[in-house]
Amino acid sequence: MQLIDNLSPGKKVTLLLAHGAGAPAQSEFMTQMKDFIGQYNIQIVRFNFPYMVEMISQNKRRPPNPVKQLIQSLNGLIDELPDMPLIIGGKSMGGRVATLCADHPKVLATLALGYPFHPPGKPDKLRTDHLMTMTKPCLIVQGERDTFGTKHEVDQYPLSQSINVNWIPDGDHSFKPRKSSGLTLNENMMLAAKLSAEFINDQIA
């Protein structure tokens, strides 16, 4: 595991933020989200999973580690962190892994930015079993047109009452709207950050 940002244990609340399957913690999406959420007095610490560290060092694409290994990696990182108010979350795959680690005793809540409810074009291959029984607070920020789970699809899933889903208007998997919507990606990213920050700060209120 590789931390990208410095950790200050004395901060009011920390968001440990995981990347998606294909882009690292230093990606434009992750960097923008760090900057936007950080404006709300929240410490964001990004990290790279082991396969991404290898991918960057070898300059060669490779698939993610198996989900069980990703869970072990994230739980191991959380174990090493000092005790502090902690939220875990991530983009797409990173958000899924975070929700699978929600029961860690150090974790207050989880945040998923574009949850991969199913692979695109395969709505029957759901990744929702654990989302039906979650007990800790969880926020999913999802684009209305996300091919990994549209608003029409997600509204029909029997998710736990501890999960709230907030919708980004006309957004795709990375919250980008169509030009015809009259919205901009920057506006949607700022909205996603605002919703995320409000949820995070509610956990320590």
C-alpha positions as CSV (number, residue, x, y, z in Angstrom):
1,M,0.0,0.0,0.0
2,Q,1.2,3.5,-0.7
3,L,-0.1,6.6,1.0
4,I,-0.2,9.6,-1.4
5,D,-1.0,12.3,1.2
6,N,0.4,13.2,4.5
7,L,-1.6,12.1,7.6
8,S,-2.2,14.5,10.5
9,P,-3.9,12.5,13.3
10,G,-5.0,15.7,15.1
11,K,-7.5,16.6,12.4
12,K,-11.2,16.8,13.1
13,V,-12.1,14.0,10.7
14,T,-10.2,12.0,8.0
15,L,-11.4,10.5,4.8
16,L,-9.3,7.6,3.6
17,L,-10.0,7.6,-0.1
18,A,-9.4,4.6,-2.5
19,H,-9.0,4.8,-6.3
20,G,-11.0,3.0,-9.0
21,A,-9.8,-0.1,-10.9
22,G,-8.0,1.6,-13.8
23,A,-6.6,4.9,-12.5
24,P,-4.4,5.7,-9.5
25,A,-4.9,7.9,-6.5
26,Q,-3.1,10.7,-8.3
27,S,-5.7,10.7,-11.1
28,E,-7.6,13.9,-12.1
29,F,-10.8,12.7,-10.5
30,M,-9.2,11.8,-7.2
31,T,-7.2,15.0,-7.1
32,Q,-10.2,17.2,-7.8
33,M,-12.3,15.3,-5.2
34,K,-9.5,15.7,-2.6
35,D,-9.4,19.5,-3.3
36,F,-13.1,20.0,-3.3
37,I,-13.9,17.9,-0.2
38,G,-10.9,19.4,1.5
39,Q,-12.5,22.8,1.4
40,Y,-14.9,21.6,4.0
41,N,-12.2,21.2,6.7
42,I,-11.9,17.5,6.1
43,Q,-8.5,15.7,5.8
44,I,-8.4,13.5,2.7
45,V,-5.7,10.8,2.5
46,R,-5.4,9.0,-0.8
47,F,-3.6,5.7,-1.3
48,N,-2.8,3.2,-4.0
49,F,-3.6,-0.5,-3.7
50,P,-0.6,-2.9,-4.2
51,Y,-1.4,-3.7,-7.9
52,M,-1.5,0.0,-8.7
53,V,1.9,0.6,-7.0
54,E,3.3,-2.2,-9.3
55,M,1.5,-0.8,-12.3
56,I,3.0,2.6,-11.8
57,S,6.5,1.4,-11.1
58,Q,6.6,-1.0,-14.0
59,N,4.6,1.3,-16.4
60,K,2.5,-1.6,-17.4
61,R,-1.2,-2.1,-17.1
62,R,-2.4,-5.0,-14.9
63,P,-5.7,-6.0,-13.4
64,P,-6.7,-5.3,-9.8
65,N,-5.8,-7.8,-7.1
66,P,-8.7,-10.1,-6.2
67,V,-11.4,-8.5,-4.0
68,K,-10.3,-10.5,-1.0
69,Q,-6.8,-9.2,-1.3
70,L,-8.0,-5.6,-1.7
71,I,-10.1,-6.0,1.4
72,Q,-7.1,-7.4,3.3
73,S,-4.9,-4.5,2.1
74,L,-7.4,-1.9,3.2
75,N,-8.1,-3.5,6.5
76,G,-4.3,-3.7,7.1
77,L,-3.9,-0.1,6.3
78,I,-6.7,0.9,8.7
79,D,-5.0,-1.2,11.4
80,E,-1.8,0.8,11.0
81,L,-3.5,4.2,11.3
82,P,-3.7,6.0,14.7
83,D,-7.0,6.2,16.4
84,M,-9.0,9.1,15.0
85,P,-12.4,9.9,13.5
86,L,-12.2,7.9,10.3
87,I,-14.4,7.6,7.2
88,I,-13.3,5.3,4.4
89,G,-14.4,5.6,0.8
90,G,-13.5,5.5,-2.8
91,K,-14.1,5.9,-6.5
92,S,-16.0,2.9,-8.1
93,M,-14.0,-0.2,-7.1
94,G,-12.4,1.7,-4.2
95,G,-15.9,2.5,-2.9
96,R,-17.0,-1.1,-3.2
97,V,-13.9,-2.3,-1.2
98,A,-14.5,0.4,1.4
99,T,-18.1,-0.8,1.9
100,L,-16.8,-4.3,2.3
101,C,-14.5,-3.0,5.1
102,A,-17.2,-1.0,6.9
103,D,-17.3,-3.3,9.9
104,H,-13.7,-2.5,10.9
105,P,-14.0,-1.1,14.4
106,K,-12.0,2.0,13.6
107,V,-14.4,3.0,10.8
108,L,-17.3,5.4,11.5
109,A,-19.0,5.3,8.0
110,T,-18.3,4.7,4.3
111,L,-18.6,6.8,1.1
112,A,-18.8,5.4,-2.4
113,L,-18.3,7.8,-5.4
114,G,-20.0,6.0,-8.3
115,Y,-20.7,2.5,-6.8
116,P,-20.2,-0.3,-9.3
117,F,-23.6,-2.1,-8.7
118,H,-23.0,-4.3,-11.7
119,P,-20.6,-4.5,-14.7
120,P,-21.8,-2.3,-17.6
121,G,-24.3,-4.2,-19.7
122,K,-24.7,-7.0,-17.1
123,P,-27.4,-5.8,-14.7
124,D,-28.0,-9.4,-13.4
125,K,-24.4,-9.6,-12.0
126,L,-25.2,-7.5,-8.9
127,R,-22.6,-6.6,-6.2
128,T,-25.2,-5.7,-3.6
129,D,-25.4,-8.6,-1.2
130,H,-23.5,-6.9,1.6
131,L,-25.3,-3.6,0.9
132,M,-28.6,-5.2,2.1
133,T,-27.3,-5.8,5.6
134,M,-25.0,-2.9,6.3
135,T,-25.5,-1.3,9.7
136,K,-23.0,1.6,9.7
137,P,-23.9,4.8,7.8
138,C,-23.0,4.8,4.1
139,L,-23.4,7.4,1.4
140,I,-23.4,6.5,-2.3
141,V,-23.0,9.4,-4.7
142,Q,-24.1,8.2,-8.1
143,G,-24.5,9.7,-11.5
144,E,-28.1,9.3,-12.8
145,R,-26.8,7.8,-16.1
146,D,-24.1,5.6,-14.5
147,T,-23.8,2.4,-16.6
148,F,-22.7,0.6,-13.4
149,G,-26.1,1.4,-11.9
150,T,-28.6,4.0,-13.2
151,K,-31.1,5.8,-11.0
152,H,-33.9,3.6,-12.4
153,E,-32.0,0.4,-11.5
154,V,-30.8,1.5,-8.1
155,D,-34.2,2.7,-7.0
156,Q,-35.4,-0.9,-7.2
157,Y,-32.6,-2.5,-5.1
158,P,-33.4,-3.5,-1.5
159,L,-30.6,-1.6,0.1
160,S,-30.1,-1.3,3.9
161,Q,-31.8,1.6,5.6
162,S,-28.3,2.7,6.7
163,I,-27.5,3.6,3.1
164,N,-28.4,6.9,1.5
165,V,-28.0,7.4,-2.3
166,N,-27.6,10.9,-3.6
167,W,-27.9,11.5,-7.3
168,I,-25.7,13.7,-9.5
169,P,-27.9,15.1,-12.3
170,D,-27.3,13.6,-15.8
171,G,-23.9,12.3,-14.5
172,D,-22.1,9.3,-15.8
173,H,-19.8,7.0,-13.8
174,S,-17.4,9.9,-13.2
175,F,-20.3,12.4,-12.8
176,K,-19.8,13.9,-16.3
177,P,-23.1,15.3,-17.7
178,R,-24.1,15.6,-21.4
179,K,-23.7,19.1,-22.9
180,S,-27.4,19.1,-23.7
181,S,-28.1,19.0,-20.0
182,G,-26.8,22.5,-19.5
183,L,-24.6,21.3,-16.6
184,T,-20.8,21.1,-16.4
185,L,-18.5,18.4,-15.0
186,N,-17.1,21.0,-12.6
187,E,-20.5,21.8,-11.2
188,N,-21.3,18.1,-10.7
189,M,-17.9,17.4,-9.1
190,M,-18.5,20.3,-6.7
191,L,-22.0,19.0,-5.9
192,A,-20.6,15.5,-5.2
193,A,-18.0,17.0,-2.9
194,K,-20.6,19.1,-1.0
195,L,-22.9,16.0,-0.5
196,S,-19.9,14.0,0.6
197,A,-18.6,16.6,3.0
198,E,-22.1,17.1,4.6
199,F,-22.3,13.4,5.2
200,I,-18.8,13.1,6.6
201,N,-19.3,16.1,9.0
202,D,-22.7,14.6,10.1
203,Q,-20.8,11.6,11.4
204,I,-18.9,13.7,14.0
205,A,-21.5,16.2,14.8
